[in-house]
Amino acid sequence: MIVVKLGGSVITNKEKLRSFRRKTCLRLCKELRPARHELILVHGAGSFGHILAEKAALSDGVEKGDMGKLRLISHIHRDVLSLNAKVLFCMDKNRLHGFSIPPYSIGSFTSGEIHDFCPEKFERVMSNGYVPVTFGDIVPDRELTFSICSGDLLMLELARYFEPEKVIFVTDVDGIYDHDPKISSSARLMDVVSPENIDLISAGTRKKDVTGAMKMKLARMMEIAKHCENCMILNGNAEGRLEDAIEGRDVISTRVIA
């Protein structure tokens, strides 16, 4: 089995609200086809979720009577469902039969963490010949009223249960660098990231992603790496790279190990 996350940075323009990169998504879905019989797909929310979520400061939780935040939550959820429909359309154009599984339907959430994860829905969808597709979204939360369920959190739960052969994170850069390559010309691509060298990665990156800073993401990826044979990050803007990774060919990327 292969679990792939199409990051919001590659399928959307994260700086522009609700900006979908249709051509890129169509190509990436084509590159997914070799894995179609053993694939679970996750996608990020990108500019369909992060911009308004940051505006609403959803990481702090929501008071039940805060109508301003509750209204924004409704808009974010609607926008993310719209993005999910666009991804499913791109899959269909490439003869990939995707079936959407919203994150709120696969478990309960407390303080931003998943409890009572329900993998049977993924198994049932796959047994019927479909590719399960889940995504980062706003979810009801027992403690916070609503919280953000990131694509990375979903990837961890899927890796824990299914123990896939490969977990592939598709982003808009070649892998993990010791500094942010978008602001530092001296940034160096790291072939492997492990607990031994994670401190080499600078925390001084661009404004914080609402789903967590880079080191938090890497800590989650290292946890994922405990449950799969190969956990890697690669550039989805480089044509053919995702397909090569699925087929087992060497590609420019960063491997994350536990």
Buried (B, 14 or more C-beta within 10 A) or exposed (E): BBBBBBBBBBBBBBEEEBBBBEEBBBBBBBBBBBBBEBBBBBBBBBBBBBBBBBEBEBBEBBEEEBEEBBEBBEEBBEBBBEBBEBBBBBBEEBEBEBBBBBBBEBBBBEEBBBEEBBBEBBEEBBEEEBBBBBBBBBBEBEEBBBBBBBBBBBBBBBBBBBEBBBBBBBBBBBBBBBBBBEEBEEBEBBEEBEEEEBEEBBEEBEEEBBBBEBBBBBBBBBBBBEBBEBBBBBBBBBEEBBBBBBEEEEBBBBBBBE
